[in-house]
C-alpha cells in the first residue's frame, strides 16, 4: 500500500525518470484537448493520447472501461478503505449505535469524549471518500469519467456536514453518481433520488402525506432538471412534493407494519425506503399532465416527464458547456447539445461527443480558467505523473484553502464554474503560496499519514515534465521570460505553477 513506500523509494523512482514517454510529440491542439478533457496533462496521459490519436483517445474517454485501471499502489490504497468493502448501511448503523451509546453517558466529561469520537468516526469516513476521489483523479487513465463524477456530484450537490452525511458521501459518489456519469441522465437522476444522502440533505425523508416538505421537489426542478425560469409553477412544485411523499430513509432492520393492501407497495433497498403509509395517493396535475395516485409509479412517471422536458435538455447542456467550453457558451452549441440530449433519451456521452467535436469547443481550448480542484489536481499530475503520493491530505487541504473543498459546499446549487468565482486577488495570492509549497517538495505529499520525524522534500522536475507532456512548446513568451529569471529549481517550479499559462485549461 502507498503508506508503506519510503521517501527513498519514491526518490529512486523520480530519479529514474518518467515511466512512460510519449512515442511522438503532441500537437498544440492535442495538448490543449488533453488539458481540457483530463484533470491535467501527465506523461502517461500524453503517451496514451499520442499512441491512440485524438479521435480514438476521445472515444475511449467517452466509453471507459467498467473496471478501475489505476496503478497497483493506488488501487491497493483504495481497496484498504473501510468504505470500499463495508456497506454504507452497516457503517451508518454502527455510527447510530455509537451515537446512542454516547448520549446515554451521564458523566459530562466522558460523554464529551464519546461524542467527539463519534464525530471523528464520521469525519474519517468522509476523508476516506476524499482519498478515493483524489487518487482516481490523479491516476485513472479514464480521466473524463473522473471529471464527470466531480461535475455531477457538484450538480446534485449534498453537504457532508448536514446530519450524518459524512458517513454517506462516499457511497453517494460511488453508487449514485459514478456509475451513471457517462450514461443516461434519467438513470442518474433516479439514482440520486434513491440515495439517502440526497433524501436527508434536502429533507425528503421528512416529506409525508399531511406533512408536506417541498424542499427537494423545488430543487429537482430548479437545479437538477429544468432550471430557474423554465416555465414550471409553484403548483408544479407542490404537486411534485406530493408525488415524493413517502420517499425516504428507514434504518430499521424490520419492515414497518402496514395495512394488507399497502404491503406490496413497500420498497426497501439498503437505507432507502418508499413507505406507502406516508404517501399521498390523491391524483396530481404535474406540468400539465394528470398523474394517477398509485404509489412509487408516480415518482417514476414524474421523472420521465422531467427528463423529457426541452428545458431540462437545455439546462443540462448549458451546464456542461459552461464546465467544458466557456463561462458564457454560444447558444448555437447549447442548442445542438440539447437536440442530441432529447433525441438520444438523455445519453450523456452522446451529448458530450457533440460538444467535443464542435468548432466552438476547439476554439475555446486553453482559455478556461481553472477552478481550485483543477488547479490542485493538475499541479500534482504534472509534477509527479504516475509516481504515487503517500498522502492525499495536502491536496484535500489545498482545495479547502482555495474555497472548493470536497463535499463542502453548503447549499444545493454547487460550486460556480465561472472564472469570476475564482480569480480574485485573495484566491491568486493563495494559489501562489500553494505553488511554492508544491514546487518546493510536495508539502507533505510524500510523508505517509501518521509518520513521525522530518519530511524529506522531493522536488519535482517540472522542466522534464513539461517536455514529456509537450506543454513546454505551448508556453507563452511572457511565461518563458519569467521562468528564465528563476534562480533555483524550486523557484522555477513556483513560477510555472503560479503563471497565467498554468491557470488555464
Secondary structure as the mmCIF struct_conf table of DSSP 4:
data_model
#
loop_
_struct_conf.conf_type_id
_struct_conf.id
_struct_conf.beg_label_comp_id
_struct_conf.beg_label_asym_id
_struct_conf.beg_label_seq_id
_struct_conf.end_label_comp_id
_struct_conf.end_label_asym_id
_struct_conf.end_label_seq_id
HELX_RH_3T_P HELX_RH_3T_P1 UNK A 2 UNK A 4
HELX_RH_AL_P HELX_RH_AL_P1 UNK A 7 UNK A 15
TURN_TY1_P TURN_TY1_P1 UNK A 16 UNK A 16
BEND BEND1 UNK A 19 UNK A 19
BEND BEND2 UNK A 23 UNK A 24
HELX_LH_PP_P HELX_LH_PP_P1 UNK A 25 UNK A 27
HELX_RH_AL_P HELX_RH_AL_P2 UNK A 28 UNK A 37
BEND BEND3 UNK A 38 UNK A 40
HELX_RH_AL_P HELX_RH_AL_P3 UNK A 43 UNK A 52
HELX_RH_AL_P HELX_RH_AL_P4 UNK A 54 UNK A 62
TURN_TY1_P TURN_TY1_P2 UNK A 63 UNK A 63
BEND BEND4 UNK A 66 UNK A 67
HELX_RH_AL_P HELX_RH_AL_P5 UNK A 72 UNK A 79
TURN_TY1_P TURN_TY1_P3 UNK A 80 UNK A 80
BEND BEND5 UNK A 81 UNK A 81
HELX_RH_AL_P HELX_RH_AL_P6 UNK A 82 UNK A 85
BEND BEND6 UNK A 86 UNK A 86
HELX_RH_AL_P HELX_RH_AL_P7 UNK A 88 UNK A 104
BEND BEND7 UNK A 107 UNK A 107
HELX_RH_AL_P HELX_RH_AL_P8 UNK A 108 UNK A 139
BEND BEND8 UNK A 141 UNK A 141
HELX_RH_AL_P HELX_RH_AL_P9 UNK A 143 UNK A 155
TURN_TY1_P TURN_TY1_P4 UNK A 156 UNK A 156
TURN_TY1_P TURN_TY1_P5 UNK A 160 UNK A 161
BEND BEND9 UNK A 162 UNK A 162
TURN_TY1_P TURN_TY1_P6 UNK A 163 UNK A 164
HELX_RH_3T_P HELX_RH_3T_P2 UNK A 165 UNK A 167
TURN_TY1_P TURN_TY1_P7 UNK A 168 UNK A 168
HELX_RH_AL_P HELX_RH_AL_P10 UNK A 169 UNK A 171
HELX_RH_PI_P HELX_RH_PI_P1 UNK A 172 UNK A 177
HELX_RH_3T_P HELX_RH_3T_P3 UNK A 178 UNK A 180
TURN_TY1_P TURN_TY1_P8 UNK A 181 UNK A 182
BEND BEND10 UNK A 183 UNK A 183
STRN STRN1 UNK A 184 UNK A 184
HELX_RH_AL_P HELX_RH_AL_P11 UNK A 185 UNK A 193
TURN_TY1_P TURN_TY1_P9 UNK A 194 UNK A 194
BEND BEND11 UNK A 195 UNK A 195
HELX_RH_AL_P HELX_RH_AL_P12 UNK A 196 UNK A 201
TURN_TY1_P TURN_TY1_P10 UNK A 202 UNK A 203
HELX_RH_3T_P HELX_RH_3T_P4 UNK A 204 UNK A 206
STRN STRN2 UNK A 208 UNK A 208
TURN_TY1_P TURN_TY1_P11 UNK A 209 UNK A 210
STRN STRN3 UNK A 211 UNK A 211
HELX_RH_AL_P HELX_RH_AL_P13 UNK A 215 UNK A 219
HELX_RH_PI_P HELX_RH_PI_P2 UNK A 220 UNK A 224
BEND BEND12 UNK A 225 UNK A 226
TURN_TY1_P TURN_TY1_P12 UNK A 228 UNK A 229
BEND BEND13 UNK A 230 UNK A 231
HELX_RH_AL_P HELX_RH_AL_P14 UNK A 234 UNK A 243
TURN_TY1_P TURN_TY1_P13 UNK A 244 UNK A 246
STRN STRN4 UNK A 247 UNK A 249
BEND BEND14 UNK A 253 UNK A 254
HELX_LH_PP_P HELX_LH_PP_P2 UNK A 255 UNK A 257
HELX_RH_3T_P HELX_RH_3T_P5 UNK A 260 UNK A 265
STRN STRN5 UNK A 267 UNK A 269
TURN_TY1_P TURN_TY1_P14 UNK A 270 UNK A 271
STRN STRN6 UNK A 272 UNK A 274
HELX_RH_3T_P HELX_RH_3T_P6 UNK A 276 UNK A 278
BEND BEND15 UNK A 282 UNK A 282
STRN STRN7 UNK A 284 UNK A 286
TURN_TY1_P TURN_TY1_P15 UNK A 287 UNK A 288
STRN STRN8 UNK A 289 UNK A 291
BEND BEND16 UNK A 295 UNK A 295
HELX_RH_AL_P HELX_RH_AL_P15 UNK A 296 UNK A 307
TURN_TY1_P TURN_TY1_P16 UNK A 308 UNK A 308
HELX_RH_AL_P HELX_RH_AL_P16 UNK A 310 UNK A 324
TURN_TY1_P TURN_TY1_P17 UNK A 325 UNK A 325
TURN_TY1_P TURN_TY1_P18 UNK A 327 UNK A 328
HELX_RH_AL_P HELX_RH_AL_P17 UNK A 331 UNK A 343
TURN_TY1_P TURN_TY1_P19 UNK A 344 UNK A 345
BEND BEND17 UNK A 346 UNK A 346
STRN STRN9 UNK A 347 UNK A 347
HELX_RH_AL_P HELX_RH_AL_P18 UNK A 348 UNK A 356
TURN_TY1_P TURN_TY1_P20 UNK A 357 UNK A 357
BEND BEND18 UNK A 358 UNK A 358
HELX_RH_AL_P HELX_RH_AL_P19 UNK A 359 UNK A 364
TURN_TY1_P TURN_TY1_P21 UNK A 365 UNK A 366
BEND BEND19 UNK A 368 UNK A 368
STRN STRN10 UNK A 369 UNK A 369
HELX_LH_PP_P HELX_LH_PP_P3 UNK A 370 UNK A 371
HELX_RH_AL_P HELX_RH_AL_P20 UNK A 372 UNK A 384
TURN_TY1_P TURN_TY1_P22 UNK A 385 UNK A 386
BEND BEND20 UNK A 387 UNK A 387
HELX_LH_PP_P HELX_LH_PP_P4 UNK A 388 UNK A 389
BEND BEND21 UNK A 390 UNK A 390
BEND BEND22 UNK A 392 UNK A 392
HELX_RH_AL_P HELX_RH_AL_P21 UNK A 393 UNK A 401
TURN_TY1_P TURN_TY1_P23 UNK A 402 UNK A 403
TURN_TY1_P TURN_TY1_P24 UNK A 406 UNK A 407
BEND BEND23 UNK A 411 UNK A 411
TURN_TY1_P TURN_TY1_P25 UNK A 412 UNK A 413
BEND BEND24 UNK A 418 UNK A 418
HELX_RH_3T_P HELX_RH_3T_P7 UNK A 419 UNK A 421
TURN_TY1_P TURN_TY1_P26 UNK A 422 UNK A 422
BEND BEND25 UNK A 424 UNK A 424
HELX_RH_AL_P HELX_RH_AL_P22 UNK A 425 UNK A 439
TURN_TY1_P TURN_TY1_P27 UNK A 440 UNK A 441
TURN_TY1_P TURN_TY1_P28 UNK A 443 UNK A 446
BEND BEND26 UNK A 447 UNK A 447
TURN_TY1_P TURN_TY1_P29 UNK A 449 UNK A 450
BEND BEND27 UNK A 453 UNK A 453
HELX_RH_AL_P HELX_RH_AL_P23 UNK A 462 UNK A 469
TURN_TY1_P TURN_TY1_P30 UNK A 470 UNK A 470
HELX_RH_3T_P HELX_RH_3T_P8 UNK A 471 UNK A 474
HELX_RH_AL_P HELX_RH_AL_P24 UNK A 477 UNK A 483
TURN_TY1_P TURN_TY1_P31 UNK A 484 UNK A 485
BEND BEND28 UNK A 487 UNK A 488
HELX_RH_AL_P HELX_RH_AL_P25 UNK A 489 UNK A 497
TURN_TY1_P TURN_TY1_P32 UNK A 498 UNK A 498
BEND BEND29 UNK A 499 UNK A 499
TURN_TY1_P TURN_TY1_P33 UNK A 500 UNK A 503
STRN STRN11 UNK A 504 UNK A 504
#
